[in-house]
Amino acid sequence: MTVDLAAVLPAGMDAGQVAQMGALLSALETDEHAPTAVRKRDLAAYVHVADALSALEIDELRSSSTIADLGAGAGFPGLALAVALPDASVRLVESQRRKCEFLARAIESAGIGNASVVCARAEEWGEGIGSNAAVTARALAPQPVVLEYAAPLLSPGGTLIDWRGRRDDQEELASLRAAEELGMERVEVRRVEPFPGARDLHLHVFCKRSDTPGRFPRRAGMARKRPLGA
């Protein structure tokens, strides 16, 4: 089956944006160092692009001028959102050098002028503290860990969107406890169906309601070693 990329994308994208999305998919398919198992263009159009763009349903994301994508990996959702939101500055935060190098190549080949790579751990990105209206994370870490990474990076009132699969009551309870400790509040869990046959996909949306306590971010690795909310 051949996927019509334009049919996967939201209405209103112009020909230039469609071409940029196509260039991203080509980078996945042709770059042997693309850090994902889903590289075939047609499947990636669904699994990566459509899934990333499902977050455009969130009003707070669409209106964000600065977005940080944590654990950016192969560039999704960050690069797809950068194409869809050309007025936003999107920073791709990734700690692994080879992935950073792939992201830089993908940005150049697709001509995405509003995206840049931050090759650092989220906990060690000092310049990002309090500077992002939105933070995104997809398949990064347990949710309490994602919350701890994101909270210091968000500006007051900022939004975290965390991509998740099947809901887990125990993890969600731990996340609510972690969120309270971090000055965050969960405002929504939205089920999405970004492509036909998609199952158990959810966007967890949190808002930064108060200042992050001064003890955060903890030193690198502590969020995973001693997660909040346990």
N, CA and C atoms as a LAMMPS dump frame, in Angstrom:
ITEM: TIMESTEP
0
ITEM: NUMBER OF ATOMS
690
ITEM: BOX BOUNDS ff ff ff
-5.0000000000000000e+02 5.0000000000000000e+02
-5.0000000000000000e+02 5.0000000000000000e+02
-5.0000000000000000e+02 5.0000000000000000e+02
ITEM: ATOMS id mol type element x y z
1 1 1 N 0.838 -1.192 0
2 1 2 C 0 0 0
3 1 3 C 0.878 1.249 0
4 2 1 N 0.528 2.203 -0.851
5 2 2 C 1.232 3.471 -0.905
6 2 3 C 0.397 4.533 -0.214
7 3 1 N 0.998 5.238 0.72
8 3 2 C 0.295 6.253 1.485
9 3 3 C 0.405 7.595 0.785
10 4 1 N -0.731 8.271 0.631
11 4 2 C -0.75 9.644 0.151
12 4 3 C -0.408 10.532 1.342
13 5 1 N 0.813 11.074 1.364
14 5 2 C 1.268 11.824 2.521
15 5 3 C 0.343 12.991 2.821
16 6 1 N -0.12 13.68 1.796
17 6 2 C -1.006 14.826 2.012
18 6 3 C -2.254 14.428 2.778
19 7 1 N -2.723 13.184 2.576
20 7 2 C -3.927 12.72 3.266
21 7 3 C -3.665 12.46 4.746
22 8 1 N -2.406 12.234 5.114
23 8 2 C -2.042 11.993 6.502
24 8 3 C -1.932 13.304 7.274
25 9 1 N -1.645 14.387 6.563
26 9 2 C -1.358 15.665 7.203
27 9 3 C -2.625 16.46 7.454
28 10 1 N -2.61 17.35 8.447
29 10 2 C -3.78 18.179 8.735
30 10 3 C -4.101 19.107 7.571
31 11 1 N -5.362 19.453 7.465
32 11 2 C -5.775 20.408 6.445
33 11 3 C -5.083 21.744 6.69
34 12 1 N -4.755 22.427 5.617
35 12 2 C -4.146 23.745 5.747
36 12 3 C -2.651 23.774 5.547
37 13 1 N -1.998 22.622 5.525
38 13 2 C -0.558 22.615 5.252
39 13 3 C -0.323 22.939 3.784
40 14 1 N 0.677 23.791 3.534
41 14 2 C 0.938 24.166 2.158
42 14 3 C 1.886 23.174 1.498
43 15 1 N 2.151 23.391 0.208
44 15 2 C 2.969 22.453 -0.557
45 15 3 C 4.382 22.365 0.006
46 16 1 N 4.896 23.483 0.51
47 16 2 C 6.232 23.457 1.085
48 16 3 C 6.315 22.583 2.32
49 17 1 N 5.286 22.642 3.168
50 17 2 C 5.275 21.808 4.37
51 17 3 C 5.131 20.332 4.011
52 18 1 N 4.3 20.036 3.03
53 18 2 C 4.165 18.642 2.582
54 18 3 C 5.505 18.134 2.067
55 19 1 N 6.22 18.972 1.321
56 19 2 C 7.523 18.577 0.803
57 19 3 C 8.517 18.343 1.933
58 20 1 N 8.481 19.183 2.976
59 20 2 C 9.379 18.991 4.116
60 20 3 C 9.091 17.68 4.834
61 21 1 N 7.823 17.364 5.017
62 21 2 C 7.482 16.083 5.649
63 21 3 C 7.99 14.924 4.797
64 22 1 N 7.841 15.053 3.507
65 22 2 C 8.345 14.012 2.622
66 22 3 C 9.848 13.854 2.729
67 23 1 N 10.556 14.979 2.861
68 23 2 C 12 14.917 3.004
69 23 3 C 12.407 14.243 4.316
70 24 1 N 11.631 14.474 5.37
71 24 2 C 11.905 13.785 6.637
72 24 3 C 11.761 12.272 6.483
73 25 1 N 10.694 11.863 5.812
74 25 2 C 10.482 10.43 5.603
75 25 3 C 11.588 9.834 4.739
76 26 1 N 12.059 10.589 3.764
77 26 2 C 13.165 10.116 2.928
78 26 3 C 14.436 9.956 3.75
79 27 1 N 14.659 10.89 4.679
80 27 2 C 15.838 10.787 5.544
81 27 3 C 15.793 9.52 6.381
82 28 1 N 14.616 9.182 6.899
83 28 2 C 14.479 7.95 7.679
84 28 3 C 14.791 6.729 6.827
85 29 1 N 14.309 6.75 5.596
86 29 2 C 14.406 5.563 4.741
87 29 3 C 15.805 5.38 4.166
88 30 1 N 16.516 6.471 3.909
89 30 2 C 17.781 6.37 3.189
90 30 3 C 19.016 6.492 4.078
91 31 1 N 18.869 7.046 5.254
92 31 2 C 20.017 7.217 6.147
93 31 3 C 20.187 5.955 6.983
94 32 1 N 21.267 5.247 6.767
95 32 2 C 21.461 3.966 7.456
96 32 3 C 21.625 4.132 8.964
97 33 1 N 21.864 5.357 9.401
98 33 2 C 22.025 5.603 10.827
99 33 3 C 20.766 6.182 11.475
100 34 1 N 19.667 6.179 10.764
101 34 2 C 18.413 6.659 11.349
102 34 3 C 18.064 5.799 12.561
103 35 1 N 17.883 6.412 13.727
104 35 2 C 17.722 5.63 14.965
105 35 3 C 16.28 5.2 15.224
106 36 1 N 15.737 4.404 14.327
107 36 2 C 14.396 3.872 14.503
108 36 3 C 14.257 2.59 13.704
109 37 1 N 13.424 1.674 14.211
110 37 2 C 13.156 0.439 13.485
111 37 3 C 12.116 0.656 12.396
112 38 1 N 11.369 1.745 12.471
113 38 2 C 10.326 2.04 11.477
114 38 3 C 10.888 3.057 10.497
115 39 1 N 11.384 2.562 9.371
116 39 2 C 12.044 3.438 8.404
117 39 3 C 11.326 3.489 7.067
118 40 1 N 10.557 2.483 6.739
119 40 2 C 9.867 2.47 5.448
120 40 3 C 8.895 3.641 5.375
121 41 1 N 8.928 4.336 4.263
122 41 2 C 8.218 5.597 4.114
123 41 3 C 6.734 5.489 4.456
124 42 1 N 6.045 4.505 3.89
125 42 2 C 4.6 4.442 4.075
126 42 3 C 4.226 4.16 5.526
127 43 1 N 4.92 3.231 6.164
128 43 2 C 4.622 2.931 7.558
129 43 3 C 5.01 4.1 8.459
130 44 1 N 6.155 4.722 8.173
131 44 2 C 6.6 5.842 8.993
132 44 3 C 5.657 7.035 8.893
133 45 1 N 4.986 7.198 7.763
134 45 2 C 4.024 8.294 7.617
135 45 3 C 2.927 8.187 8.664
136 46 1 N 2.554 6.964 9.004
137 46 2 C 1.553 6.753 10.043
138 46 3 C 2.184 6.766 11.437
139 47 1 N 3.168 5.862 11.628
140 47 2 C 3.7 5.597 12.966
141 47 3 C 4.442 6.806 13.534
142 48 1 N 5.105 7.563 12.672
143 48 2 C 5.866 8.718 13.147
144 48 3 C 5.132 10.038 12.901
145 49 1 N 4.826 10.327 11.639
146 49 2 C 4.283 11.655 11.317
147 49 3 C 2.868 11.832 11.859
148 50 1 N 1.956 10.936 11.508
149 50 2 C 0.572 11.09 11.97
150 50 3 C 0.491 11.046 13.492
151 51 1 N 1.261 10.176 14.093
152 51 2 C 1.263 10.083 15.555
153 51 3 C 1.758 11.392 16.176
154 52 1 N 2.825 11.944 15.636
155 52 2 C 3.341 13.213 16.157
156 52 3 C 2.311 14.326 16.028
157 53 1 N 1.659 14.396 14.888
158 53 2 C 0.753 15.507 14.632
159 53 3 C -0.579 15.373 15.362
160 54 1 N -0.815 14.231 15.993
161 54 2 C -2.041 14.103 16.791
162 54 3 C -2.056 15.133 17.917
163 55 1 N -0.877 15.592 18.346
164 55 2 C -0.809 16.57 19.434
165 55 3 C -1.274 17.955 19.009
166 56 1 N -1.458 18.183 17.729
167 56 2 C -2.001 19.465 17.282
168 56 3 C -3.442 19.655 17.745
169 57 1 N -4.054 18.602 18.253
170 57 2 C -5.378 18.737 18.86
171 57 3 C -5.321 19.563 20.148
172 58 1 N -4.141 19.668 20.75
173 58 2 C -3.99 20.367 22.022
174 58 3 C -3.771 21.857 21.751
175 59 1 N -4.724 22.682 22.159
176 59 2 C -4.66 24.118 21.872
177 59 3 C -3.37 24.747 22.377
178 60 1 N -2.962 24.368 23.581
179 60 2 C -1.783 24.987 24.192
180 60 3 C -0.516 24.713 23.383
181 61 1 N -0.451 23.558 22.742
182 61 2 C 0.716 23.259 21.916
183 61 3 C 0.697 24.105 20.643
184 62 1 N -0.451 24.185 20.013
185 62 2 C -0.538 24.948 18.76
186 62 3 C -0.159 26.41 18.947
187 63 1 N -0.38 26.939 20.138
188 63 2 C -0.093 28.353 20.377
189 63 3 C 1.281 28.586 20.997
190 64 1 N 2.063 27.54 21.188
191 64 2 C 3.361 27.677 21.849
192 64 3 C 4.407 28.24 20.893
193 65 1 N 5.165 29.209 21.382
194 65 2 C 6.218 29.802 20.564
195 65 3 C 7.557 29.092 20.736
196 66 1 N 7.734 28.376 21.843
197 66 2 C 8.971 27.64 22.108
198 66 3 C 8.617 26.24 22.591
199 67 1 N 9.17 25.24 21.921
200 67 2 C 8.869 23.838 22.225
201 67 3 C 10.179 23.083 22.367
202 68 1 N 10.288 22.282 23.414
203 68 2 C 11.431 21.392 23.594
204 68 3 C 10.95 19.961 23.495
205 69 1 N 11.542 19.196 22.593
206 69 2 C 11.208 17.783 22.433
207 69 3 C 12.298 16.965 23.109
208 70 1 N 11.95 16.284 24.203
209 70 2 C 12.934 15.562 25.009
210 70 3 C 13.142 14.153 24.481
211 71 1 N 14.399 13.723 24.455
212 71 2 C 14.705 12.403 23.922
213 71 3 C 14.301 12.308 22.473
214 72 1 N 14.739 13.269 21.678
215 72 2 C 14.195 13.46 20.333
216 72 3 C 14.446 12.279 19.401
217 73 1 N 15.5 11.519 19.62
218 73 2 C 15.718 10.293 18.866
219 73 3 C 15.763 10.503 17.369
220 74 1 N 14.791 9.916 16.671
221 74 2 C 14.725 10.021 15.21
222 74 3 C 14.011 11.289 14.752
223 75 1 N 13.577 12.129 15.708
224 75 2 C 13.006 13.409 15.329
225 75 3 C 11.509 13.543 15.455
226 76 1 N 10.886 12.558 16.087
227 76 2 C 9.426 12.629 16.221
228 76 3 C 9.042 12.497 17.692
229 77 1 N 8.206 13.403 18.139
230 77 2 C 7.369 14.337 17.39
231 77 3 C 8.015 15.646 16.962
232 78 1 N 9.224 15.973 17.463
233 78 2 C 9.753 17.314 17.338
234 78 3 C 9.832 17.872 15.93
235 79 1 N 10.435 17.121 15.001
236 79 2 C 10.609 17.658 13.655
237 79 3 C 9.28 17.796 12.921
238 80 1 N 8.387 16.848 13.118
239 80 2 C 7.069 16.967 12.483
240 80 3 C 6.328 18.193 13.01
241 81 1 N 6.445 18.454 14.294
242 81 2 C 5.794 19.633 14.868
243 81 3 C 6.453 20.919 14.373
244 82 1 N 7.76 20.896 14.181
245 82 2 C 8.44 22.076 13.653
246 82 3 C 7.928 22.423 12.256
247 83 1 N 7.703 21.412 11.44
248 83 2 C 7.156 21.661 10.1
249 83 3 C 5.732 22.189 10.201
250 84 1 N 4.934 21.593 11.066
251 84 2 C 3.525 21.976 11.18
252 84 3 C 3.339 23.347 11.82
253 85 1 N 4.306 23.755 12.66
254 85 2 C 4.197 25.019 13.404
255 85 3 C 5.399 25.898 13.065
256 86 1 N 5.434 26.46 11.878
257 86 2 C 6.633 27.175 11.422
258 86 3 C 6.962 28.428 12.224
259 87 1 N 6.004 28.949 12.987
260 87 2 C 6.267 30.141 13.802
261 87 3 C 6.85 29.794 15.171
262 88 1 N 6.915 28.52 15.492
263 88 2 C 7.466 28.084 16.776
264 88 3 C 8.946 27.741 16.629
265 89 1 N 9.706 27.972 17.691
266 89 2 C 11.089 27.517 17.758
267 89 3 C 11.103 26.171 18.472
268 90 1 N 11.588 25.134 17.778
269 90 2 C 11.569 23.777 18.315
270 90 3 C 13.002 23.303 18.546
271 91 1 N 13.276 22.931 19.795
272 91 2 C 14.604 22.437 20.134
273 91 3 C 14.522 20.956 20.451
274 92 1 N 15.366 20.202 19.797
275 92 2 C 15.391 18.754 19.908
276 92 3 C 16.471 18.368 20.907
277 93 1 N 16.058 17.915 22.072
278 93 2 C 16.99 17.627 23.161
279 93 3 C 17.298 16.132 23.139
280 94 1 N 18.55 15.801 22.879
281 94 2 C 18.963 14.409 22.72
282 94 3 C 20.38 14.254 23.26
283 95 1 N 20.602 13.237 24.081
284 95 2 C 21.895 13.089 24.743
285 95 3 C 22.891 12.238 23.968
286 96 1 N 22.429 11.448 23.004
287 96 2 C 23.33 10.548 22.294
288 96 3 C 23.872 11.216 21.029
289 97 1 N 25.177 11.266 20.916
290 97 2 C 25.826 12.01 19.84
291 97 3 C 25.391 11.541 18.454
292 98 1 N 25.322 10.24 18.23
293 98 2 C 24.984 9.757 16.883
294 98 3 C 23.556 10.135 16.511
295 99 1 N 22.669 10.138 17.488
296 99 2 C 21.308 10.571 17.202
297 99 3 C 21.27 12.064 16.909
298 100 1 N 22.069 12.84 17.647
299 100 2 C 22.151 14.273 17.377
300 100 3 C 22.637 14.528 15.959
301 101 1 N 23.608 13.761 15.525
302 101 2 C 24.138 13.93 14.176
303 101 3 C 23.082 13.595 13.129
304 102 1 N 22.293 12.549 13.372
305 102 2 C 21.206 12.245 12.441
306 102 3 C 20.193 13.378 12.398
307 103 1 N 19.824 13.885 13.563
308 103 2 C 18.849 14.977 13.609
309 103 3 C 19.337 16.185 12.823
310 104 1 N 20.6 16.515 12.966
311 104 2 C 21.164 17.651 12.231
312 104 3 C 21.082 17.417 10.731
313 105 1 N 21.368 16.19 10.297
314 105 2 C 21.267 15.883 8.86
315 105 3 C 19.826 15.988 8.381
316 106 1 N 18.891 15.489 9.183
317 106 2 C 17.485 15.53 8.788
318 106 3 C 16.985 16.971 8.688
319 107 1 N 17.38 17.808 9.642
320 107 2 C 16.99 19.22 9.604
321 107 3 C 17.506 19.879 8.334
322 108 1 N 18.761 19.598 8.003
323 108 2 C 19.351 20.218 6.814
324 108 3 C 18.689 19.715 5.534
325 109 1 N 18.472 18.403 5.439
326 109 2 C 17.919 17.859 4.195
327 109 3 C 16.486 18.31 3.966
328 110 1 N 15.732 18.54 5.052
329 110 2 C 14.341 18.974 4.913
330 110 3 C 14.201 20.497 4.948
331 111 1 N 15.28 21.194 5.225
332 111 2 C 15.233 22.65 5.251
333 111 3 C 14.327 23.21 6.332
334 112 1 N 14.439 22.669 7.53
335 112 2 C 13.569 23.089 8.636
336 112 3 C 14.3 24.151 9.446
337 113 1 N 14.021 25.41 9.142
338 113 2 C 14.777 26.499 9.719
339 113 3 C 14.44 26.834 11.156
340 114 1 N 13.314 26.344 11.655
341 114 2 C 12.893 26.674 13.024
342 114 3 C 13.181 25.561 14.017
343 115 1 N 14.005 24.59 13.629
344 115 2 C 14.381 23.488 14.528
345 115 3 C 15.889 23.501 14.738
346 116 1 N 16.304 23.138 15.944
347 116 2 C 17.725 23.039 16.262
348 116 3 C 17.937 21.882 17.23
349 117 1 N 19.167 21.403 17.282
350 117 2 C 19.514 20.25 18.112
351 117 3 C 20.258 20.716 19.359
352 118 1 N 19.809 20.23 20.512
353 118 2 C 20.518 20.432 21.779
354 118 3 C 21.058 19.073 22.195
355 119 1 N 22.364 18.882 22.039
356 119 2 C 22.955 17.569 22.331
357 119 3 C 23.365 17.54 23.8
358 120 1 N 22.406 17.225 24.651
359 120 2 C 22.629 17.247 26.106
360 120 3 C 21.534 16.445 26.787
361 121 1 N 21.791 16.025 28.007
362 121 2 C 20.747 15.44 28.828
363 121 3 C 19.796 16.541 29.27
364 122 1 N 18.532 16.198 29.431
365 122 2 C 17.546 17.197 29.842
366 122 3 C 17.926 17.835 31.169
367 123 1 N 18.462 17.034 32.106
368 123 2 C 18.8 17.547 33.434
369 123 3 C 19.982 18.513 33.395
370 124 1 N 20.769 18.448 32.327
371 124 2 C 21.991 19.25 32.249
372 124 3 C 21.877 20.412 31.259
373 125 1 N 20.69 20.629 30.717
374 125 2 C 20.483 21.705 29.749
375 125 3 C 20.138 22.99 30.503
376 126 1 N 21.148 23.632 31.029
377 126 2 C 20.937 24.809 31.854
378 126 3 C 20.267 25.95 31.12
379 127 1 N 20.592 26.143 29.84
380 127 2 C 20.011 27.243 29.077
381 127 3 C 18.512 27.066 28.854
382 128 1 N 18.04 25.833 29.012
383 128 2 C 16.624 25.577 28.779
384 128 3 C 15.728 25.824 29.972
385 129 1 N 16.313 26.052 31.138
386 129 2 C 15.514 26.21 32.353
387 129 3 C 14.523 27.368 32.188
388 130 1 N 13.254 27.047 32.377
389 130 2 C 12.198 28.049 32.359
390 130 3 C 11.961 28.735 31.034
391 131 1 N 12.456 28.149 29.936
392 131 2 C 12.417 28.866 28.662
393 131 3 C 11.488 28.275 27.616
394 132 1 N 10.679 27.293 27.995
395 132 2 C 9.856 26.602 27.006
396 132 3 C 8.378 26.684 27.353
397 133 1 N 7.593 27.124 26.374
398 133 2 C 6.144 27.166 26.574
399 133 3 C 5.541 25.77 26.542
400 134 1 N 6.208 24.851 25.854
401 134 2 C 5.728 23.473 25.799
402 134 3 C 6.908 22.518 25.768
403 135 1 N 6.709 21.362 26.35
404 135 2 C 7.671 20.266 26.29
405 135 3 C 6.93 19.038 25.791
406 136 1 N 7.557 18.301 24.878
407 136 2 C 6.971 17.066 24.378
408 136 3 C 7.9 15.897 24.683
409 137 1 N 7.316 14.721 24.842
410 137 2 C 8.105 13.512 25.087
411 137 3 C 7.324 12.325 24.551
412 138 1 N 7.994 11.464 23.82
413 138 2 C 7.354 10.29 23.215
414 138 3 C 8.247 9.079 23.453
415 139 1 N 7.695 8.096 24.167
416 139 2 C 8.42 6.849 24.438
417 139 3 C 9.781 7.123 25.059
418 140 1 N 9.806 8.002 26.052
419 140 2 C 11.073 8.431 26.636
420 140 3 C 11.412 7.685 27.913
421 141 1 N 10.483 7.661 28.868
422 141 2 C 10.779 7.127 30.2
423 141 3 C 9.464 6.974 30.944
424 142 1 N 9.464 6.306 32.11
425 142 2 C 8.254 6.306 32.932
426 142 3 C 7.784 7.733 33.183
427 143 1 N 6.471 7.916 33.301
428 143 2 C 5.937 9.268 33.347
429 143 3 C 6.455 10.125 34.507
430 144 1 N 6.631 9.592 35.715
431 144 2 C 7.209 10.437 36.765
432 144 3 C 8.582 10.98 36.39
433 145 1 N 9.349 10.2 35.643
434 145 2 C 10.665 10.642 35.195
435 145 3 C 10.52 11.756 34.158
436 146 1 N 9.602 11.576 33.215
437 146 2 C 9.361 12.605 32.203
438 146 3 C 8.935 13.914 32.862
439 147 1 N 8.068 13.821 33.851
440 147 2 C 7.631 15.016 34.566
441 147 3 C 8.808 15.743 35.214
442 148 1 N 9.707 14.981 35.808
443 148 2 C 10.861 15.615 36.46
444 148 3 C 11.799 16.255 35.44
445 149 1 N 11.959 15.626 34.286
446 149 2 C 12.758 16.239 33.227
447 149 3 C 12.116 17.547 32.742
448 150 1 N 10.796 17.516 32.578
449 150 2 C 10.103 18.612 31.909
450 150 3 C 9.876 19.827 32.787
451 151 1 N 9.516 19.618 34.051
452 151 2 C 9.058 20.73 34.889
453 151 3 C 10.043 21.898 34.949
454 152 1 N 11.345 21.66 35.183
455 152 2 C 12.254 22.814 35.261
456 152 3 C 12.394 23.562 33.939
457 153 1 N 12.149 22.886 32.83
458 153 2 C 12.34 23.489 31.508
459 153 3 C 11.158 24.344 31.073
460 154 1 N 10.012 24.162 31.721
461 154 2 C 8.805 24.888 31.331
462 154 3 C 8.757 26.273 31.952
463 155 1 N 8.241 27.211 31.186
464 155 2 C 7.941 28.532 31.726
465 155 3 C 6.638 28.434 32.521
466 156 1 N 6.346 29.411 33.396
467 156 2 C 5.103 29.364 34.173
468 156 3 C 3.881 29.237 33.256
469 157 1 N 2.997 28.305 33.598
470 157 2 C 1.826 28.06 32.766
471 157 3 C 2.09 27.183 31.564
472 158 1 N 3.329 26.704 31.415
473 158 2 C 3.687 25.883 30.267
474 158 3 C 3.056 24.504 30.304
475 159 1 N 3.115 23.818 29.17
476 159 2 C 2.403 22.553 28.976
477 159 3 C 3.357 21.428 28.616
478 160 1 N 3.186 20.288 29.272
479 160 2 C 3.863 19.049 28.901
480 160 3 C 2.865 18.147 28.193
481 161 1 N 3.259 17.617 27.036
482 161 2 C 2.469 16.595 26.358
483 161 3 C 3.316 15.34 26.289
484 162 1 N 2.821 14.271 26.913
485 162 2 C 3.548 13.011 27.018
486 162 3 C 2.76 11.93 26.283
487 163 1 N 3.372 11.369 25.224
488 163 2 C 2.739 10.302 24.439
489 163 3 C 2.823 8.996 25.233
490 164 1 N 1.681 8.299 25.365
491 164 2 C 1.635 7.032 26.083
492 164 3 C 0.761 6.045 25.322
493 165 1 N 0.974 4.782 25.621
494 165 2 C 0.132 3.743 25.068
495 165 3 C -1.005 3.408 26.022
496 166 1 N -1.186 2.123 26.291
497 166 2 C -2.256 1.68 27.18
498 166 3 C -2.111 2.327 28.557
499 167 1 N -3.216 2.754 29.13
500 167 2 C -3.17 3.425 30.412
501 167 3 C -2.836 2.446 31.541
502 168 1 N -2.096 2.939 32.507
503 168 2 C -1.628 2.135 33.632
504 168 3 C -1.988 2.885 34.907
505 169 1 N -2.953 2.363 35.662
506 169 2 C -3.442 3.066 36.848
507 169 3 C -2.342 3.316 37.871
508 170 1 N -1.493 2.33 38.084
509 170 2 C -0.452 2.464 39.099
510 170 3 C 0.546 3.557 38.699
511 171 1 N 0.977 3.549 37.447
512 171 2 C 1.916 4.583 37.001
513 171 3 C 1.265 5.963 37.049
514 172 1 N -0.016 6.033 36.715
515 172 2 C -0.683 7.331 36.731
516 172 3 C -0.807 7.891 38.142
517 173 1 N -1.03 7.021 39.113
518 173 2 C -1.071 7.492 40.501
519 173 3 C 0.289 8.035 40.926
520 174 1 N 1.345 7.319 40.56
521 174 2 C 2.694 7.797 40.874
522 174 3 C 2.962 9.127 40.168
523 175 1 N 2.456 9.267 38.946
524 175 2 C 2.656 10.5 38.187
525 175 3 C 1.948 11.677 38.837
526 176 1 N 0.756 11.444 39.357
527 176 2 C 0.029 12.522 40.02
528 176 3 C 0.769 12.99 41.273
529 177 1 N 1.356 12.055 42.007
530 177 2 C 2.136 12.431 43.185
531 177 3 C 3.389 13.203 42.772
532 178 1 N 4.058 12.73 41.726
533 178 2 C 5.249 13.427 41.242
534 178 3 C 4.897 14.824 40.749
535 179 1 N 3.792 14.926 40.024
536 179 2 C 3.378 16.222 39.489
537 179 3 C 3.155 17.231 40.609
538 180 1 N 2.501 16.801 41.681
539 180 2 C 2.242 17.704 42.795
540 180 3 C 3.548 18.215 43.4
541 181 1 N 4.523 17.334 43.528
542 181 2 C 5.811 17.721 44.104
543 181 3 C 6.565 18.711 43.208
544 182 1 N 6.277 18.655 41.9
545 182 2 C 7.003 19.468 40.926
546 182 3 C 6.288 20.76 40.553
547 183 1 N 5.118 20.994 41.125
548 183 2 C 4.341 22.167 40.742
549 183 3 C 3.573 21.992 39.453
550 184 1 N 3.321 20.741 39.075
551 184 2 C 2.61 20.42 37.841
552 184 3 C 1.223 19.878 38.176
553 185 1 N 0.316 19.962 37.216
554 185 2 C -1.029 19.425 37.386
555 185 3 C -1.475 18.761 36.083
556 186 1 N -1.997 17.556 36.198
557 186 2 C -2.544 16.904 35.006
558 186 3 C -3.891 17.523 34.674
559 187 1 N -4.047 17.932 33.42
560 187 2 C -5.289 18.575 33.008
561 187 3 C -6.112 17.719 32.058
562 188 1 N -5.481 16.701 31.467
563 188 2 C -6.222 15.902 30.493
564 188 3 C -5.443 14.653 30.132
565 189 1 N -6.171 13.569 29.88
566 189 2 C -5.62 12.406 29.188
567 189 3 C -6.521 12.183 27.985
568 190 1 N -5.98 12.428 26.811
569 190 2 C -6.803 12.374 25.6
570 190 3 C -6.464 11.141 24.772
571 191 1 N -7.472 10.326 24.504
572 191 2 C -7.264 9.192 23.605
573 191 3 C -7.247 9.712 22.179
574 192 1 N -6.267 9.264 21.404
575 192 2 C -6.159 9.699 20.012
576 192 3 C -6.092 8.488 19.095
577 193 1 N -6.512 8.677 17.868
578 193 2 C -6.426 7.638 16.835
579 193 3 C -5.833 8.288 15.593
580 194 1 N -4.505 8.461 15.599
581 194 2 C -3.866 9.228 14.532
582 194 3 C -3.85 8.553 13.172
583 195 1 N -4.077 7.233 13.143
584 195 2 C -4.119 6.518 11.865
585 195 3 C -5.023 5.307 12.028
586 196 1 N -5.559 4.781 10.933
587 196 2 C -6.489 3.653 11.023
588 196 3 C -5.875 2.462 11.744
589 197 1 N -6.614 1.923 12.686
590 197 2 C -6.155 0.762 13.431
591 197 3 C -5.31 1.071 14.64
592 198 1 N -5.021 2.34 14.882
593 198 2 C -4.247 2.707 16.071
594 198 3 C -5.042 2.365 17.322
595 199 1 N -4.382 1.756 18.297
596 199 2 C -5.062 1.325 19.513
597 199 3 C -4.313 1.831 20.744
598 200 1 N -5.086 2.176 21.76
599 200 2 C -4.535 2.494 23.082
600 200 3 C -3.446 3.563 23.022
601 201 1 N -3.678 4.612 22.25
602 201 2 C -2.747 5.731 22.202
603 201 3 C -3.366 6.92 22.928
604 202 1 N -2.574 7.535 23.803
605 202 2 C -3.084 8.636 24.63
606 202 3 C -2.051 9.749 24.737
607 203 1 N -2.555 10.963 24.808
608 203 2 C -1.731 12.121 25.105
609 203 3 C -2.046 12.564 26.527
610 204 1 N -1.041 12.564 27.384
611 204 2 C -1.19 13.014 28.772
612 204 3 C -0.717 14.46 28.837
613 205 1 N -1.6 15.345 29.257
614 205 2 C -1.315 16.776 29.221
615 205 3 C -1.231 17.304 30.647
616 206 1 N -0.106 17.953 30.951
617 206 2 C 0.13 18.545 32.266
618 206 3 C 0.42 20.037 32.094
619 207 1 N 0.039 20.824 33.096
620 207 2 C 0.313 22.257 33.105
621 207 3 C 1.205 22.596 34.299
622 208 1 N 2.143 23.512 34.092
623 208 2 C 2.997 23.979 35.182
624 208 3 C 2.259 25.07 35.936
625 209 1 N 1.749 24.736 37.124
626 209 2 C 0.918 25.647 37.902
627 209 3 C 1.713 26.534 38.849
628 210 1 N 2.886 26.085 39.262
629 210 2 C 3.69 26.884 40.195
630 210 3 C 5.162 26.638 39.922
631 211 1 N 6.016 27.435 40.547
632 211 2 C 7.455 27.314 40.316
633 211 3 C 7.956 25.928 40.705
634 212 1 N 8.888 25.434 39.918
635 212 2 C 9.526 24.166 40.248
636 212 3 C 10.426 24.361 41.468
637 213 1 N 10.318 23.505 42.483
638 213 2 C 11.189 23.642 43.656
639 213 3 C 12.663 23.703 43.268
640 214 1 N 13.433 24.451 44.043
641 214 2 C 14.819 24.712 43.707
642 214 3 C 15.714 23.49 43.671
643 215 1 N 15.289 22.39 44.261
644 215 2 C 16.139 21.196 44.258
645 215 3 C 16.115 20.454 42.923
646 216 1 N 15.28 20.928 41.996
647 216 2 C 15.215 20.321 40.666
648 216 3 C 15.798 21.279 39.637
649 217 1 N 16.443 20.76 38.584
650 217 2 C 16.644 19.341 38.31
651 217 3 C 17.701 18.718 39.215
652 218 1 N 17.479 17.462 39.567
653 218 2 C 18.503 16.725 40.287
654 218 3 C 19.627 16.362 39.311
655 219 1 N 20.725 15.891 39.84
656 219 2 C 21.845 15.553 38.965
657 219 3 C 21.455 14.415 38.027
658 220 1 N 22.166 14.343 36.921
659 220 2 C 21.838 13.398 35.858
660 220 3 C 21.729 11.966 36.394
661 221 1 N 20.663 11.304 35.999
662 221 2 C 20.443 9.907 36.368
663 221 3 C 19.596 9.693 37.591
664 222 1 N 19.438 10.723 38.438
665 222 2 C 18.711 10.528 39.68
666 222 3 C 17.215 10.344 39.456
667 223 1 N 16.665 10.976 38.421
668 223 2 C 15.221 10.846 38.183
669 223 3 C 14.84 9.399 37.911
670 224 1 N 15.695 8.682 37.21
671 224 2 C 15.424 7.26 36.947
672 224 3 C 15.801 6.38 38.137
673 225 1 N 16.891 6.733 38.806
674 225 2 C 17.361 5.903 39.914
675 225 3 C 16.431 5.99 41.104
676 226 1 N 15.942 7.208 41.401
677 226 2 C 15.049 7.423 42.534
678 226 3 C 13.844 8.236 42.071
679 227 1 N 12.928 7.601 41.348
680 227 2 C 11.818 8.339 40.764
681 227 3 C 10.874 8.91 41.814
682 228 1 N 10.341 10.069 41.506
683 228 2 C 9.352 10.683 42.379
684 228 3 C 8.056 9.895 42.327
685 229 1 N 7.246 10.043 43.368
686 229 2 C 5.908 9.456 43.368
687 229 3 C 5.836 7.995 43.689
688 230 1 N 6.991 7.365 43.942
689 230 2 C 6.993 5.92 44.204
690 230 3 C 6.368 5.604 45.555
